[in-house]
Amino acid sequence: MAKTGRDFKDRLRHTFLFEVILLALATPILALIGHTGVETAALSAVALSIIAMLWNFIFNFLFDIFIIKNTGTIKKSSHHRILNAILFEVGLLAFSLPVIAYALQISIVQAFIVDIGFAIFALIYSYIFNYTYDKLFPINSSLEESSNNTSFVQES
C-alpha cells in the first residue's frame, strides 16, 4: 500500500474546499460568458464541480504517488506544482467539454474555447489554492523528514 502523506479525510477536505471556493467563483463567470441565467450557470457549475471533485481526488492521489516514487519525498517543488496544475486541467478538459457544450447549447469547438479560458483561470486558482492548502494544512513533518531516508511506495 502506498503512503502519500495525506489521509482519506484530508483528501476529502482538500477536494471539498477546492470545489466549493471554485464554484463560488465560477458560477457568476459562467452566467456572464454563457449568457444564461444564474440558475443554469449554477447547475452547470455544480455538474462540472462533481466531475472535477472526482477527478481531483483520483488525480492528486496518483500524482502524490508519482512524486514520492520519483523523488523519494512528498515535498513538492514549484516545478511539481506547475506540472500538477497543468496535468490536472488537461485531464479535466476531456471530461468537461461535453457538459459545457450541452449546458450552454454550443458546439464542442465553442465549448473548447470556453473551457480553455476557464482552464487558464482554474490553472492559476489551482496553483494558489494548493500552495495555500499545504501551508494551512501541512503534511505531518515526521513524514516529510523520514521521506529523506526511505521510500514510501512499496515496490511490486
Buried (B, 14 or more C-beta within 10 A) or exposed (E): EEBBBBEEEBBEBBBEBBBEEBBEBBBEBBBEEBEBEEEBBBBBBBBBBEBBBEBBBEBBBEBBBBBBEEEBBBBBEEEBBBBBBBBBBEBBBEEBBEBBBEBBEBEEEEBBEBBEEBBEBBBEBBBEBBEEBBEEEEBEEEBBEEBEEEEBBEEE
